[in-house]
Protein backbone atom coordinates (compact mmCIF):
# COMPACT_ATOMS: atom_id res chain seq x y z
CA UNK A 1 0.00 0.00 0.00
CA UNK A 2 1.40 3.39 -0.87
CA UNK A 3 0.20 6.92 -0.37
CA UNK A 4 -0.53 8.95 -3.44
CA UNK A 5 -0.87 12.67 -3.86
CA UNK A 6 -4.48 13.65 -3.15
CA UNK A 7 -5.19 15.04 -6.62
CA UNK A 8 -5.04 11.61 -8.25
CA UNK A 9 -7.53 9.45 -6.46
CA UNK A 10 -7.00 5.95 -7.76
CA UNK A 11 -10.29 4.19 -7.39
CA UNK A 12 -10.21 0.46 -7.13
CA UNK A 13 -12.67 -2.34 -6.68
CA UNK A 14 -11.82 -5.50 -4.79
CA UNK A 15 -12.50 -8.85 -6.42
CA UNK A 16 -15.07 -10.78 -4.31
CA UNK A 17 -13.37 -14.06 -5.18
CA UNK A 18 -9.61 -13.54 -4.89
CA UNK A 19 -9.49 -10.13 -3.12
CA UNK A 20 -7.29 -8.70 -5.86
CA UNK A 21 -7.63 -4.94 -6.34
CA UNK A 22 -8.77 -4.02 -9.83
CA UNK A 23 -9.14 -0.62 -11.45
CA UNK A 24 -12.73 0.61 -11.32
CA UNK A 25 -14.73 0.20 -14.53
CA UNK A 26 -14.86 3.45 -16.44
CA UNK A 27 -17.59 5.91 -15.63
CA UNK A 28 -18.18 9.63 -15.89
CA UNK A 29 -16.45 9.88 -12.49
CA UNK A 30 -13.23 8.42 -13.89
CA UNK A 31 -10.23 10.68 -14.45
CA UNK A 32 -9.76 11.60 -18.10
CA UNK A 33 -6.44 9.72 -18.06
CA UNK A 34 -8.28 6.50 -17.15
CA UNK A 35 -10.85 7.01 -19.90
CA UNK A 36 -8.18 8.04 -22.41
CA UNK A 37 -6.14 4.95 -21.58
CA UNK A 38 -9.02 2.70 -22.61
CA UNK A 39 -9.60 2.16 -26.32
CA UNK A 40 -13.39 2.35 -26.06
CA UNK A 41 -13.26 5.31 -23.69
CA UNK A 42 -10.89 7.19 -25.94
CA UNK A 43 -13.25 6.70 -28.87
CA UNK A 44 -16.13 8.16 -26.87
CA UNK A 45 -14.11 11.23 -25.89
CA UNK A 46 -12.89 11.77 -29.44
CA UNK A 47 -16.39 11.39 -30.83
CA UNK A 48 -18.15 13.77 -28.45
CA UNK A 49 -15.44 16.00 -27.02
CA UNK A 50 -13.10 16.61 -29.95
CA UNK A 51 -12.99 20.30 -28.99
CA UNK A 52 -11.51 19.23 -25.65
CA UNK A 53 -9.27 16.38 -26.80
CA UNK A 54 -7.83 18.56 -29.55
CA UNK A 55 -7.06 21.36 -27.08
CA UNK A 56 -3.39 21.67 -26.08
CA UNK A 57 -4.53 22.05 -22.46
CA UNK A 58 -6.18 18.63 -22.57
CA UNK A 59 -2.97 16.89 -21.41
CA UNK A 60 -2.82 18.99 -18.28
CA UNK A 61 -6.44 18.13 -17.47
CA UNK A 62 -5.80 14.38 -17.56
CA UNK A 63 -6.03 13.97 -13.80
CA UNK A 64 -9.43 15.64 -13.71
CA UNK A 65 -12.87 14.26 -14.38
CA UNK A 66 -15.04 15.49 -17.22
CA UNK A 67 -17.23 17.15 -14.61
CA UNK A 68 -14.28 19.21 -13.38
CA UNK A 69 -13.16 20.12 -16.88
CA UNK A 70 -16.61 21.07 -18.12
CA UNK A 71 -16.76 24.57 -16.59
CA UNK A 72 -13.44 25.36 -18.30
CA UNK A 73 -14.58 24.20 -21.72
CA UNK A 74 -16.11 27.56 -22.59
CA UNK A 75 -19.50 25.93 -23.14
CA UNK A 76 -18.13 23.35 -25.59
CA UNK A 77 -19.07 20.45 -23.35
CA UNK A 78 -22.81 20.86 -23.06
CA UNK A 79 -25.10 18.96 -20.69
CA UNK A 80 -26.18 16.81 -23.66
CA UNK A 81 -22.59 15.86 -24.47
CA UNK A 82 -21.86 15.20 -20.82
CA UNK A 83 -24.89 12.91 -20.49
CA UNK A 84 -24.03 11.12 -23.74
CA UNK A 85 -20.47 10.44 -22.63
CA UNK A 86 -21.77 9.20 -19.26
CA UNK A 87 -24.24 6.77 -20.84
CA UNK A 88 -21.78 5.49 -23.45
CA UNK A 89 -19.13 4.91 -20.78
CA UNK A 90 -21.69 2.84 -18.86
CA UNK A 91 -22.28 0.74 -21.96
CA UNK A 92 -18.64 -0.19 -22.39
CA UNK A 93 -17.93 -3.86 -21.68
CA UNK A 94 -17.00 -4.26 -18.02
CA UNK A 95 -13.65 -5.96 -17.52
CA UNK A 96 -13.47 -8.95 -15.19
CA UNK A 97 -10.92 -9.44 -12.41
CA UNK A 98 -7.44 -9.18 -13.91
CA UNK A 99 -6.33 -12.07 -11.72
CA UNK A 100 -9.14 -14.65 -11.78
CA UNK A 101 -11.63 -13.28 -14.32
CA UNK A 102 -14.47 -13.03 -11.81
CA UNK A 103 -17.17 -10.48 -12.64
CA UNK A 104 -16.52 -7.41 -10.54
CA UNK A 105 -19.27 -5.71 -8.55
CA UNK A 106 -20.44 -2.36 -9.85
CA UNK A 107 -19.16 0.51 -7.75
ZN1 LIG B 1 -10.26 -12.17 -8.73
Backbone and ligand atoms as CSV (ligand in chain L), in Angstrom:
chain,resi,resn,atom,element,x,y,z
A,1,UNK,N,N,0.859,-1.210,0.000
A,1,UNK,CA,C,0.000,0.000,0.000
A,1,UNK,C,C,0.881,1.242,0.000
A,2,UNK,N,N,0.599,2.167,-0.874
A,2,UNK,CA,C,1.395,3.391,-0.867
A,2,UNK,C,C,0.473,4.602,-0.855
A,3,UNK,N,N,0.997,5.705,-0.427
A,3,UNK,CA,C,0.202,6.917,-0.373
A,3,UNK,C,C,0.445,7.760,-1.606
A,4,UNK,N,N,-0.636,8.180,-2.211
A,4,UNK,CA,C,-0.531,8.953,-3.439
A,4,UNK,C,C,-0.904,10.395,-3.149
A,5,UNK,N,N,-0.432,11.279,-4.012
A,5,UNK,CA,C,-0.867,12.673,-3.860
A,5,UNK,C,C,-2.390,12.751,-3.978
A,6,UNK,N,N,-3.014,13.634,-3.231
A,6,UNK,CA,C,-4.478,13.651,-3.152
A,6,UNK,C,C,-5.178,13.948,-4.465
A,7,UNK,N,N,-4.510,14.650,-5.380
A,7,UNK,CA,C,-5.193,15.039,-6.620
A,7,UNK,C,C,-5.582,13.826,-7.462
A,8,UNK,N,N,-4.728,12.804,-7.464
A,8,UNK,CA,C,-5.042,11.615,-8.250
A,8,UNK,C,C,-5.600,10.556,-7.327
A,9,UNK,N,N,-6.912,10.454,-7.302
A,9,UNK,CA,C,-7.526,9.447,-6.456
A,9,UNK,C,C,-7.728,8.188,-7.283
A,10,UNK,N,N,-6.905,7.205,-7.017
A,10,UNK,CA,C,-6.998,5.947,-7.763
A,10,UNK,C,C,-8.116,5.131,-7.151
A,11,UNK,N,N,-9.160,4.918,-7.932
A,11,UNK,CA,C,-10.287,4.189,-7.389
A,11,UNK,C,C,-10.185,2.729,-7.801
A,12,UNK,N,N,-10.354,1.873,-6.842
A,12,UNK,CA,C,-10.209,0.457,-7.131
A,12,UNK,C,C,-11.396,-0.319,-6.581
A,13,UNK,N,N,-11.605,-1.474,-7.149
A,13,UNK,CA,C,-12.668,-2.339,-6.677
A,13,UNK,C,C,-12.042,-3.705,-6.368
A,14,UNK,N,N,-12.421,-4.247,-5.224
A,14,UNK,CA,C,-11.818,-5.503,-4.789
A,14,UNK,C,C,-12.593,-6.696,-5.352
A,15,UNK,N,N,-11.874,-7.649,-5.884
A,15,UNK,CA,C,-12.504,-8.855,-6.421
A,15,UNK,C,C,-13.123,-9.656,-5.278
A,16,UNK,N,N,-14.409,-10.039,-5.399
A,16,UNK,CA,C,-15.067,-10.776,-4.307
A,16,UNK,C,C,-14.502,-12.193,-4.159
A,17,UNK,N,N,-13.834,-12.680,-5.189
A,17,UNK,CA,C,-13.366,-14.064,-5.182
A,17,UNK,C,C,-11.926,-14.175,-4.673
A,18,UNK,N,N,-11.019,-13.380,-5.252
A,18,UNK,CA,C,-9.606,-13.538,-4.893
A,18,UNK,C,C,-9.044,-12.323,-4.152
A,19,UNK,N,N,-9.882,-11.319,-3.891
A,19,UNK,CA,C,-9.493,-10.130,-3.123
A,19,UNK,C,C,-8.475,-9.251,-3.834
A,20,UNK,N,N,-8.220,-9.525,-5.102
A,20,UNK,CA,C,-7.286,-8.700,-5.861
A,20,UNK,C,C,-7.926,-7.329,-6.119
A,21,UNK,N,N,-7.120,-6.269,-6.009
A,21,UNK,CA,C,-7.630,-4.943,-6.339
A,21,UNK,C,C,-7.581,-4.719,-7.848
A,22,UNK,N,N,-8.692,-4.310,-8.400
A,22,UNK,CA,C,-8.774,-4.022,-9.827
A,22,UNK,C,C,-9.157,-2.568,-10.035
A,23,UNK,N,N,-8.702,-1.990,-11.164
A,23,UNK,CA,C,-9.141,-0.622,-11.446
A,23,UNK,C,C,-10.652,-0.601,-11.633
A,24,UNK,N,N,-11.287,0.471,-11.179
A,24,UNK,CA,C,-12.731,0.613,-11.324
A,24,UNK,C,C,-13.105,0.637,-12.800
A,25,UNK,N,N,-14.252,0.043,-13.149
A,25,UNK,CA,C,-14.734,0.199,-14.528
A,25,UNK,C,C,-14.920,1.685,-14.829
A,26,UNK,N,N,-14.764,2.042,-16.070
A,26,UNK,CA,C,-14.860,3.447,-16.441
A,26,UNK,C,C,-16.261,3.993,-16.219
A,27,UNK,N,N,-16.319,5.215,-15.737
A,27,UNK,CA,C,-17.587,5.914,-15.635
A,27,UNK,C,C,-17.294,7.399,-15.812
A,28,UNK,N,N,-18.340,8.190,-15.735
A,28,UNK,CA,C,-18.184,9.634,-15.890
A,28,UNK,C,C,-17.364,10.214,-14.725
A,29,UNK,N,N,-17.239,9.444,-13.639
A,29,UNK,CA,C,-16.451,9.885,-12.490
A,29,UNK,C,C,-14.965,9.518,-12.628
A,30,UNK,N,N,-14.623,8.806,-13.698
A,30,UNK,CA,C,-13.226,8.423,-13.893
A,30,UNK,C,C,-12.411,9.629,-14.334
A,31,UNK,N,N,-11.122,9.633,-13.952
A,31,UNK,CA,C,-10.232,10.683,-14.448
A,31,UNK,C,C,-10.092,10.524,-15.960
A,32,UNK,N,N,-9.884,11.646,-16.639
A,32,UNK,CA,C,-9.760,11.603,-18.097
A,32,UNK,C,C,-8.628,10.669,-18.525
A,33,UNK,N,N,-7.561,10.599,-17.712
A,33,UNK,CA,C,-6.441,9.715,-18.065
A,33,UNK,C,C,-6.881,8.255,-18.099
A,34,UNK,N,N,-7.783,7.886,-17.174
A,34,UNK,CA,C,-8.276,6.503,-17.152
A,34,UNK,C,C,-9.119,6.221,-18.391
A,35,UNK,N,N,-9.985,7.181,-18.731
A,35,UNK,CA,C,-10.849,7.008,-19.902
A,35,UNK,C,C,-9.997,6.986,-21.170
A,36,UNK,N,N,-9.044,7.906,-21.225
A,36,UNK,CA,C,-8.182,8.044,-22.408
A,36,UNK,C,C,-7.313,6.797,-22.604
A,37,UNK,N,N,-6.982,6.131,-21.514
A,37,UNK,CA,C,-6.142,4.948,-21.580
A,37,UNK,C,C,-6.893,3.696,-22.025
A,38,UNK,N,N,-8.189,3.831,-22.188
A,38,UNK,CA,C,-9.020,2.701,-22.615
A,38,UNK,C,C,-9.478,2.957,-24.045
A,39,UNK,N,N,-9.304,1.967,-24.905
A,39,UNK,CA,C,-9.600,2.163,-26.322
A,39,UNK,C,C,-11.030,2.651,-26.553
A,40,UNK,N,N,-11.991,1.976,-25.890
A,40,UNK,CA,C,-13.392,2.355,-26.065
A,40,UNK,C,C,-13.675,3.734,-25.486
A,41,UNK,N,N,-13.061,4.014,-24.331
A,41,UNK,CA,C,-13.261,5.308,-23.693
A,41,UNK,C,C,-12.699,6.445,-24.529
A,42,UNK,N,N,-11.532,6.184,-25.100
A,42,UNK,CA,C,-10.887,7.187,-25.943
A,42,UNK,C,C,-11.764,7.528,-27.142
A,43,UNK,N,N,-12.361,6.496,-27.736
A,43,UNK,CA,C,-13.251,6.700,-28.872
A,43,UNK,C,C,-14.425,7.609,-28.501
A,44,UNK,N,N,-14.977,7.370,-27.316
A,44,UNK,CA,C,-16.126,8.162,-26.873
A,44,UNK,C,C,-15.725,9.626,-26.708
A,45,UNK,N,N,-14.567,9.849,-26.082
A,45,UNK,CA,C,-14.108,11.229,-25.891
A,45,UNK,C,C,-13.844,11.905,-27.235
A,46,UNK,N,N,-13.220,11.164,-28.144
A,46,UNK,CA,C,-12.895,11.766,-29.443
A,46,UNK,C,C,-14.150,12.069,-30.237
A,47,UNK,N,N,-15.151,11.215,-30.083
A,47,UNK,CA,C,-16.395,11.389,-30.826
A,47,UNK,C,C,-17.176,12.599,-30.324
A,48,UNK,N,N,-17.268,12.740,-28.996
A,48,UNK,CA,C,-18.151,13.774,-28.449
A,48,UNK,C,C,-17.412,15.023,-27.962
A,49,UNK,N,N,-16.160,14.879,-27.633
A,49,UNK,CA,C,-15.442,15.999,-27.018
A,49,UNK,C,C,-14.199,16.364,-27.808
A,50,UNK,N,N,-14.295,16.337,-29.148
A,50,UNK,CA,C,-13.103,16.608,-29.950
A,50,UNK,C,C,-12.556,18.010,-29.686
A,51,UNK,N,N,-13.459,18.947,-29.308
A,51,UNK,CA,C,-12.991,20.299,-28.990
A,51,UNK,C,C,-12.056,20.266,-27.786
A,52,UNK,N,N,-12.340,19.341,-26.862
A,52,UNK,CA,C,-11.512,19.234,-25.654
A,52,UNK,C,C,-10.256,18.415,-25.932
A,53,UNK,N,N,-10.430,17.252,-26.602
A,53,UNK,CA,C,-9.267,16.379,-26.801
A,53,UNK,C,C,-8.262,16.997,-27.765
A,54,UNK,N,N,-8.729,17.905,-28.614
A,54,UNK,CA,C,-7.828,18.564,-29.550
A,54,UNK,C,C,-7.185,19.806,-28.961
A,55,UNK,N,N,-7.588,20.151,-27.737
A,55,UNK,CA,C,-7.062,21.358,-27.083
A,55,UNK,C,C,-5.706,21.047,-26.456
A,56,UNK,N,N,-4.711,21.928,-26.676
A,56,UNK,CA,C,-3.385,21.673,-26.083
A,56,UNK,C,C,-3.421,21.552,-24.558
A,57,UNK,N,N,-4.437,22.132,-23.928
A,57,UNK,CA,C,-4.529,22.046,-22.458
A,57,UNK,C,C,-5.075,20.708,-21.983
A,58,UNK,N,N,-5.555,19.900,-22.938
A,58,UNK,CA,C,-6.176,18.626,-22.569
A,58,UNK,C,C,-5.229,17.757,-21.730
A,59,UNK,N,N,-3.938,17.730,-22.122
A,59,UNK,CA,C,-2.970,16.891,-21.410
A,59,UNK,C,C,-2.844,17.278,-19.945
A,60,UNK,N,N,-2.965,18.558,-19.672
A,60,UNK,CA,C,-2.822,18.985,-18.277
A,60,UNK,C,C,-4.106,18.766,-17.482
A,61,UNK,N,N,-5.166,18.387,-18.162
A,61,UNK,CA,C,-6.444,18.128,-17.475
A,61,UNK,C,C,-6.661,16.636,-17.261
A,62,UNK,N,N,-5.666,15.839,-17.607
A,62,UNK,CA,C,-5.798,14.378,-17.558
A,62,UNK,C,C,-6.175,13.814,-16.188
A,63,UNK,N,N,-5.737,14.489,-15.135
A,63,UNK,CA,C,-6.034,13.971,-13.797
A,63,UNK,C,C,-7.397,14.430,-13.284
A,64,UNK,N,N,-8.122,15.141,-14.124
A,64,UNK,CA,C,-9.431,15.640,-13.708
A,64,UNK,C,C,-10.532,14.805,-14.346
A,65,UNK,N,N,-11.722,14.931,-13.769
A,65,UNK,CA,C,-12.873,14.257,-14.375
A,65,UNK,C,C,-13.515,15.205,-15.384
A,66,UNK,N,N,-14.371,14.651,-16.225
A,66,UNK,CA,C,-15.042,15.488,-17.219
A,66,UNK,C,C,-15.875,16.569,-16.529
A,67,UNK,N,N,-16.423,16.206,-15.383
A,67,UNK,CA,C,-17.235,17.152,-14.611
A,67,UNK,C,C,-16.409,18.367,-14.198
A,68,UNK,N,N,-15.150,18.109,-13.815
A,68,UNK,CA,C,-14.282,19.206,-13.377
A,68,UNK,C,C,-13.808,20.057,-14.551
A,69,UNK,N,N,-13.668,19.419,-15.705
A,69,UNK,CA,C,-13.159,20.121,-16.882
A,69,UNK,C,C,-14.255,20.943,-17.555
A,70,UNK,N,N,-15.478,20.457,-17.411
A,70,UNK,CA,C,-16.609,21.071,-18.119
A,70,UNK,C,C,-16.719,22.595,-17.960
A,71,UNK,N,N,-16.627,23.115,-16.732
A,71,UNK,CA,C,-16.760,24.569,-16.591
A,71,UNK,C,C,-15.677,25.352,-17.325
A,72,UNK,N,N,-14.549,24.685,-17.628
A,72,UNK,CA,C,-13.442,25.364,-18.300
A,72,UNK,C,C,-13.500,25.204,-19.810
A,73,UNK,N,N,-14.535,24.507,-20.293
A,73,UNK,CA,C,-14.583,24.201,-21.721
A,73,UNK,C,C,-15.154,25.356,-22.535
A,74,UNK,N,N,-15.539,26.419,-21.867
A,74,UNK,CA,C,-16.113,27.556,-22.586
A,74,UNK,C,C,-17.426,27.187,-23.257
A,75,UNK,N,N,-18.193,26.304,-22.614
A,75,UNK,CA,C,-19.500,25.931,-23.141
A,75,UNK,C,C,-19.456,24.867,-24.216
A,76,UNK,N,N,-18.244,24.356,-24.514
A,76,UNK,CA,C,-18.130,23.350,-25.586
A,76,UNK,C,C,-18.655,21.992,-25.139
A,77,UNK,N,N,-18.523,21.715,-23.853
A,77,UNK,CA,C,-19.070,20.448,-23.350
A,77,UNK,C,C,-20.425,20.760,-22.731
A,78,UNK,N,N,-21.455,20.547,-23.516
A,78,UNK,CA,C,-22.811,20.862,-23.059
A,78,UNK,C,C,-23.327,19.743,-22.160
A,79,UNK,N,N,-24.459,19.994,-21.519
A,79,UNK,CA,C,-25.095,18.963,-20.694
A,79,UNK,C,C,-25.409,17.724,-21.538
A,80,UNK,N,N,-25.850,17.942,-22.776
A,80,UNK,CA,C,-26.180,16.810,-23.663
A,80,UNK,C,C,-24.946,15.950,-23.897
A,81,UNK,N,N,-23.829,16.602,-24.213
A,81,UNK,CA,C,-22.595,15.859,-24.471
A,81,UNK,C,C,-22.167,15.110,-23.215
A,82,UNK,N,N,-22.240,15.803,-22.094
A,82,UNK,CA,C,-21.857,15.197,-20.823
A,82,UNK,C,C,-22.688,13.935,-20.553
A,83,UNK,N,N,-23.999,14.044,-20.732
A,83,UNK,CA,C,-24.894,12.907,-20.491
A,83,UNK,C,C,-24.619,11.758,-21.467
A,84,UNK,N,N,-24.321,12.125,-22.721
A,84,UNK,CA,C,-24.034,11.122,-23.736
A,84,UNK,C,C,-22.764,10.350,-23.395
A,85,UNK,N,N,-21.740,11.085,-23.006
A,85,UNK,CA,C,-20.472,10.443,-22.628
A,85,UNK,C,C,-20.718,9.523,-21.436
A,86,UNK,N,N,-21.488,10.004,-20.454
A,86,UNK,CA,C,-21.775,9.196,-19.260
A,86,UNK,C,C,-22.469,7.896,-19.641
A,87,UNK,N,N,-23.483,7.972,-20.516
A,87,UNK,CA,C,-24.241,6.766,-20.835
A,87,UNK,C,C,-23.414,5.828,-21.711
A,88,UNK,N,N,-22.599,6.376,-22.600
A,88,UNK,CA,C,-21.781,5.492,-23.447
A,88,UNK,C,C,-20.673,4.830,-22.638
A,89,UNK,N,N,-20.141,5.523,-21.647
A,89,UNK,CA,C,-19.129,4.907,-20.781
A,89,UNK,C,C,-19.744,3.740,-20.017
A,90,UNK,N,N,-20.996,3.916,-19.583
A,90,UNK,CA,C,-21.687,2.842,-18.855
A,90,UNK,C,C,-21.953,1.632,-19.732
A,91,UNK,N,N,-22.005,1.849,-21.052
A,91,UNK,CA,C,-22.283,0.743,-21.964
A,91,UNK,C,C,-21.033,-0.012,-22.393
A,92,UNK,N,N,-19.880,0.504,-22.036
A,92,UNK,CA,C,-18.641,-0.192,-22.389
A,92,UNK,C,C,-18.615,-1.551,-21.689
A,93,UNK,N,N,-18.021,-2.556,-22.337
A,93,UNK,CA,C,-17.927,-3.857,-21.675
A,93,UNK,C,C,-17.140,-3.740,-20.375
A,94,UNK,N,N,-17.667,-4.340,-19.313
A,94,UNK,CA,C,-16.999,-4.264,-18.018
A,94,UNK,C,C,-15.937,-5.364,-17.929
A,95,UNK,N,N,-14.718,-4.956,-17.627
A,95,UNK,CA,C,-13.654,-5.958,-17.522
A,95,UNK,C,C,-13.841,-6.822,-16.278
A,96,UNK,N,N,-13.448,-8.086,-16.353
A,96,UNK,CA,C,-13.473,-8.955,-15.189
A,96,UNK,C,C,-12.211,-8.752,-14.366
A,97,UNK,N,N,-12.103,-9.496,-13.274
A,97,UNK,CA,C,-10.916,-9.437,-12.412
A,97,UNK,C,C,-9.678,-9.777,-13.241
A,98,UNK,N,N,-8.643,-8.954,-13.109
A,98,UNK,CA,C,-7.440,-9.180,-13.908
A,98,UNK,C,C,-6.713,-10.440,-13.451
A,99,UNK,N,N,-7.029,-10.901,-12.260
A,99,UNK,CA,C,-6.331,-12.065,-11.722
A,99,UNK,C,C,-7.094,-13.367,-11.965
A,100,UNK,N,N,-8.406,-13.388,-11.679
A,100,UNK,CA,C,-9.144,-14.654,-11.783
A,100,UNK,C,C,-10.299,-14.578,-12.775
A,101,UNK,N,N,-10.591,-13.404,-13.319
A,101,UNK,CA,C,-11.632,-13.282,-14.321
A,101,UNK,C,C,-13.038,-13.162,-13.781
A,102,UNK,N,N,-13.172,-13.160,-12.459
A,102,UNK,CA,C,-14.473,-13.031,-11.812
A,102,UNK,C,C,-15.135,-11.701,-12.205
A,103,UNK,N,N,-16.464,-11.728,-12.352
A,103,UNK,CA,C,-17.174,-10.480,-12.637
A,103,UNK,C,C,-17.074,-9.573,-11.418
A,104,UNK,N,N,-16.710,-8.329,-11.659
A,104,UNK,CA,C,-16.515,-7.409,-10.537
A,104,UNK,C,C,-17.813,-6.679,-10.205
A,105,UNK,N,N,-18.049,-6.427,-8.935
A,105,UNK,CA,C,-19.270,-5.712,-8.552
A,105,UNK,C,C,-19.236,-4.286,-9.071
A,106,UNK,N,N,-20.377,-3.753,-9.444
A,106,UNK,CA,C,-20.443,-2.357,-9.847
A,106,UNK,C,C,-20.173,-1.490,-8.632
A,107,UNK,N,N,-19.590,-0.348,-8.866
A,107,UNK,CA,C,-19.157,0.507,-7.749
A,107,UNK,C,C,-20.287,0.843,-6.815
L,1,ZN,ZN,ZN,-10.258,-12.174,-8.735
